[in-house]
Amino acid sequence: MSDTRQKLNTQYTIIVGAEGELGRAMAREIARKGCNLILVSTTSIDLQRFAIGLQLKEEVQVNAVKLDLSDREAIQVFTEELRGRFEVRALINNITCDWSVAHNMCISELATDDFLTRFRGAALITWSLLPQMSKLSSAYIQHIIPFPFRKNQFSPEMQQSVSKMYAFTKELDEELKHTGVAVSKVHPAPVKNMMLQMEFTNGIFEEEINSLTPGTIAIKAVNGMLRGDRLIIPGFWNRVQFFLNRQSTGWFRATDESLGSSLQPSM
């Protein structure tokens, strides 16, 4: 057994927003390391067949759940069941942006709720599980947060959601730095599978050189999480572009004060 697998060795990892290409790749990578999984679909997409296949292939326990992030009562029931039945040592939030090749659209476009509602739901799950996770000798929280590496910019609604997730991640990191809970954020950069949906530019895909497969991003994200890396940007040129562009993207800074100091977002 490798050191990485020993270090993960969690009872369960939860992926919120596991129905997209990147979410499923993250699930495969974590299962490959021998960890049980709870896959949460936040849209109408059913993950049951995927969960069964992954469970049989990797010989781990994989549960698939559909959850409406706009339903606070449903979230409360879900998290109470988690606390009562499972030891959760890793929580991955992948609700801000992911892509479904099968549906040829962004996961958030398949959801019935808006970006802000999705953020609040994911943050509430995190808040509800924190007391249990904080008691463990080691635990992990990872937020997958898109960054506009490509020329087009995000919509104002997307900007607001990403800004809040970024601020929430920073606040979590500050609050939990003296505990066994490691907090990380991943900026996944262009995803190669998504490039297939884009138009050709002079016979080649725009910025194809900087694109990575979901599997490659997942490996780097999970391994970085286990190392305790706080910022994970897969791909050398993507890292260069991030540090060159982030100062000009003011909304991406953690300046949102609407969360207060309690870590619990306003509902």
Secondary structure, DSSP 8 states (H G I E B T S, - for coil): --HHHHHH--SEEEEET-SSHHHHHHHHHHHHTT-EEEEEE-SS---HHHHHHHHHHHTS-EEEEE--TT-HHHHHHHHHHHHHH--EEEEEE--S--EETTTTEEHHHHSSS-HHHHHHHHHHHHHHHHHHHHTSSSEEEEEE-----SSS---HHHHHHHHHHHHHHHHHHHHHTTSSEEEEEE----BHHHHTTS-EETTEETTGGG-B-HHHHHHHHHHHHHHT-SEE--SHHHHHHHHHHGGG-GGGSS---TTTTSS----
